[in-house]
Amino acid sequence: MTTAAEPANADLDADTAGRTVPADRPPIRIGGEAETIRVLTAAVGGGALPDVFVAGGQLVHLSRVSGPAAAGDRTGGQPAALPVQADPLTAPALAWLLAHHTYVHRLKKDKDSGELSEVEASPTKTALSAVLSTRYWPDVRPLTGIVGSPVLRPDGTLVQTAGYDPATGLYYAPSAPMPTVPAHPTTTEVADAKAFVLDRLLCDFPFVAPADRANHLALLLAPILRPYLGGLTPFGLISATTQSSGKTLLAEIPGYLYGCKNLVWRKGDDSELEKSITSALHSASPIMLWDNIAEGTVVSSAVLAQLLTSPQWSARMLGSSGAGFIATNDRLWLATGNNIRLGGDMATRTVLVRLDPDDPHPDQRDQTAFGIPHLDNWLKHPDNRITVLRHLLVLAMDWINAGAPRTGHTMRQFTTWAAASGGLLAHHGIDGFLDNLAEMREADDDDAEWTGFLARWHELNHDRPVTSRHLRQSAEIDIVNNQPVDRWEGAFLTDDQGRTPSTKSIGRILTGHIGRWHGDHVIRSAMDPHAKARVFWTETRIGAHHQADDDQAPPAEPDLWQ
């Protein structure tokens, strides 16, 4: 039996029937269905097909793309993510690869002479599908991702040679030739890199504070550091006070350097957002961008919050009854807009970059005096993008050579990234990283609403325990001297339609916030054995440590105002 492991002669191999086998295509002899499955499995697993890798147990094929996608993603004028892409290997794709890179044949007996001869053949779809059904390919090279720019390996060295990198499982596919970055940059090279990034590339963006510039630089370096750190990266929000502030261009810088896919934000529709994210992760683009979200939008999504803190994304494909789509969450997720707000759990998952031109006509600024005039056009030239990348890589390598110092920054699941990014920026004397957390809290509409609600609750009830029914009744408008009086002064909770929730809903909502601080107040709770109902009360930071358990006794005998 002939398999892909058999060597081919330099030119053509002659078979016993006088046929010739193409020398550049290893022969694979197939027979019955079962034999064909075994032979093809051995051939594919033995490396008979070029550019076939395994990712998550599934065979994928790496290929170049023709047409507009290869020339660039024209949405927003950004370049293509990468010149190659990895697609799951399907039965038709496997048949195409076998036909072009191997000589698949079977023996056929001549009816008249009875002699056997080789006939080129294509395996059945059933056999091809059976081969692809296994998820164990121990001898096939694992593919962890595709990158279009140099990145740091876990050992602190750079991936700089185009092609497959066995140490990381990454495939480096530069869109333009990239000169080698020195492993040990000189002092002059480091100084030049810092000056270029701060005094030319970013100097004309109207950052509100040093924290905004530092935060953006940390996000700009994140794709380089990700393989080295191996952790998650937070959501990057670029929020401006007005149009033409430069927010889109600021987001396009990493897009041009690493490759970007533009997404459409669907407000309040987590189902559509999930589909959009799943579709986007089929792309190899390192940067995912929601650009120009509608002004004043509250970014609040349980789906997005889950994505940001999950190393893997999984979703059932439409019309599929199988395991669905699974992808590694190794992207940088960004959004831009004017006066964007945050809701839900997004504030603790977000790095904020604020822009304020303080100018009634920011679009009319004279760009000839900028550090890089007309930066949007300048970035479209491959040589200029390589210049920016080289300077960023020099800063990263200098930090590595200094021992990759960390700072004490903590940020939920992003602490690894925050400590390393803070250390890199501090090493280069760039201050302000994550110093705008107070502004971030101000941008959190949910927290602001709860802060006002609990503050007013404490003013009305102090630490008196009350039921959800009492709270709901107290939200009703009173009539005093023929005038409506709202004792909550507009601070009571409302639903998405602006209506006061029912008693049952209020109980569920309050239970979900037990022990969670909003501003200077926190909700505590206990079961009242007399009323046989759960009661709630608020505490301030002063003396709150005396009552930390959710089901502890109330601070006083309940007065349920019945």
Secondary structure, 3 states (H helix, E strand, C coil): CCCCCCCCCCCEEECCCCCEEECCCCEEECCCHHHHHHHHHHHHHCCCCCCEEEECCEEEEEEECCCHHHHCCCHHHCCCCCCEEEEECCHHHHHHHHHHHCEEEEEEECCCCCCEEEEECCCCHHHHHHHHHCCCCCCCCECCEEECCCEECCCCCEECCCEEECCCCEEECCCCCCCCCCCCCCHHHHHHHHHHHHHHHCCCCCECCHHHHHHHHHHHHHHHHHHHHCCCCCEEEEEECCCCCCHHHHHHHHHHHHCEEEECCCCCCHHHHHHHHHHHCCCCCCEEEEEEECCCCEECCHHHHHHHCCCEEEECCCCCCCCCEEEECCCEEEEEEECCEECCCCHHHEEEEEECCCCCCHHHCCHHHCCCCCHHHHCCCHHHHHHHHHHHHHHHHHHHHCCCCCCCCCCHHHHHHHHHHHHHHHHCCCCCCCCCHHHHHHCEHHHHHHHHHHHHHHHHHCCCCECHHHHHHHCCCEEECCEEECCCCCCCCCCCCCCCCCHHHHHHHHHCCECCEECCEEEEEEEECCCCEEEEEEEECCCHHHCCCCECCCCCCCCCCC
